[in-house]
Amino acid sequence: MTASPTPTQELNSWKEIADYLDVTVRTAQRWEEQRGLPVKRSAGARGNISTTVEELEKWKGSGQPSGSPPAARRVSKTTSPQPAGQRPAEPALRLPRRRTLGWIALAAVLLAAGTAAMRHRFFGPGAPAVWTLQDNVLAVKDIDGNVVWRHAFAERLAGSFYWTDDTALPDTVWIGDLDGDGARETLFNFRGAESSALYCFSARGRVRWKFEAPGEVKAGGSAIRGRFHVVNFKVAPLSEGRPNSVVAAVAHAGKWPGQIALLSAAGKIEGNYWHAGHLGFLNLTLAVADLDKDGAAEIYAGGFNSARGQATLVILDPNRMEGASEEADPQYRIEGMSAGRELARIFFGHSCLQQAANDTHNFVGELNFPGNGLRVDTVEAADTPYLGAILYHLDGRHELRHIQYSDLYQAMHNRLMRDGRLDHPFSRADEEERLRPLYSVVRGAR
């Protein structure tokens, strides 16, 4: 049985916070932006978050309606004798409590609705807060549901990219003060049938800038054209006191190549890195975090490397993001670019589950930053019925501390043995002995 959380217990990831609140990760993140959910970040760390059970309970309590009826007084079962000839007092007329509370609640709702309507009538819509999509139209509304602005795109939106409850998929909209001017901008990841771009809209819906996926990259002696998409983005300051930056992940529709671009709040490209694979294509595989606690954040992008067929984590210095990953196979070398200047590239070798299932590659499915470390979750045998996950725990210098295995990984391992595709049962010690030598870190110069 799982122990009840204590008030001082820390929650160090969006998943832990969402699980405690019994909502999705995306809902918890919206509550932070729109309802003041108490979440702390280290300097410049978009991905390095924490809160406590006590803070969440206080926040939940502060959201209760005011004017709740006081607790009923305790009444003694003994009564004083009634003086002779005096009639007992008539009981006060009381409405049923449930009906009274219902009228109070209805009055509060009507008052709030009337206040919102008057505010909209005399002052216009408020600041952008929420968004909706219909066909090719993006509508941004204030907290009362009044439309602040609309934008119609020339191309119809790719519905499957937006209308999903899968929390593993990236967020497509961000609303907040991007440049520190006090107004709330909107970032929208546009995906159409033919094109893809990251739009920045002003507080009143004017297009301030647009970052478009490239049309062509040359690699291995040939051109890779079209079907590049902006697949994910994150907004965070890179150090204390600096304005927000935007990190965008771009991927080709095939299994490579991919791009990580660093944009200023004004949309200027300040860093550009290319990789022989895909990086940051899932919601929790792209992060900005100061793991080494030097006051300056790094960019963490997880995914896979097609040249090696392995799960990969790339760590970048925002101040010198350039070039392309160096690969031994000429087919995967991106041409016309200098060697990439990564802080580190980490490769996660194939587990026996991956090998026995004959899957071509594993990939990074999630990044978490608990305490002073980093947890990298790799997905094994994703394209087979034997799907499982491995959790690698790293320290602040990216050295491997220990390895965990999901329950599903263990179950699939034993299933493969029963199917005659593995010759040994699952053992934590044996698995770690196999996997540790396959964990490799290629460090760049700082």
C-alpha positions, 0 to 999 in steps of 0.5 A: 500500500502506498504511504500517504504523502506528508505535508513537507514532501517535495514533488519534483516533476509535472507528472508527480504534481499532476498525479497528486492533483489527479489531473493531466500534466497539461492541466497542471501546467495550465493551472500554473499559468492561469490560476497561480498553481505554486511551482518553484523553478531554479534560476533559468530552469523551465524543466527544473520544478518543485513544490510541496504537498503543503503548498498545493493544499494551501493553494487548493484551500485558497480557491474555496468560495468565501462566505461558507457557513460557520460550523454548527454550535454544539447543543447540550442534550440537557435543558433548563427547566421552563418557568411555570406559566411561561410559553416555550419560545417559538423556534426561529423560521429556517430555510432548509440548509441545502436550499439556502446554500443553493440560492447563495451559490446561484446569486454568486454566479449571477453576480460574477456573470454580471460583473464580467459582462459589465467589465467587458461592456465598458472596458473591452476584453481582458488579457489573453488567458485561454484559447480555442480552435475551429477549422483554421481559426485560432481564437484567444479569450480572456479569463471570462471567455470573451474573445480578445482576438482571432486569427484565420490561417490560410491553410487548414490545421492538421487536426490530429496534431491539436485535438488529443488528450495524450499528455506525452505530445507537446503543448501547441500554445503558450500564453504569457509575458514573453518579453517582460513588457507587461502584456501577454503574448501568444505562441502558437505552433502552426501545423498545416498539411503543407507547412509548419511554423511557430507564430508569436502574436501580440496581446491584441493578435498582431503577428509579431514574428514567425519561425518557419521550419527549413525547406532543405538540408544536404546530407550524405551527398543528397538533399533532404527536402520538405516535410520539416515540422516544428514539433515542440517548443519551450519558453524560459529565461536562460539565467536570473534576470534575463528575458525569456528565450524560446527553444524550438525543436524541428524534425523531418517527417522521416527519422532524421535530421532534426534541429534545435533552434534558440530564439530571442523574445523578438524572434531572432535566431540566436543558436542553431544545432542540427542532429542526425536524428530527432530531438525534443519531439515529445512534451517532456523531452525538451527542457531548459535547466541549470543542472550544474548550478552555475547560474546559467541554464543548459538546453536538454533535448532527448530523442534518438540518433539514427546513425547509431540507432540509439536513444540519445540525450544532447546537452547544449550551451545556449551561448554557443549553439551551432553546427551539426552532430559528428557521425562516423557514417558519411550517410548521416553527416549534415553538409555545409555545417561545422562540427556541433559544439555540444556540452555532451552527447549521451547514448543509451545502448540497446537492452536485451528486451530491445535486441530480443524484440528485433526493434531498430532503435530505442528513444528518450521518452521523458526527462525529469529533474528531481533534486540535483539530478536528472532522470532519463526514461528510455522507451524500449522496443516501442515498435513491437508488442514488447514495449517497456521503459528503463529509468536512468538516474544521473548526477549533476555531471551526467554520471550514471548513478543507478538504473530502474526498470518499469513494471512493464519492462519486467513483464515483457522481459519474462514474456520474451523468455516464455516465447523462447526469445530470451534465455534468462529471467529478469534480474535487476543485477544482471540487467544493470551489468549489461546496460552500464557498459552501453551507457556512454557520454561524449563530452565537448569542451566548455 
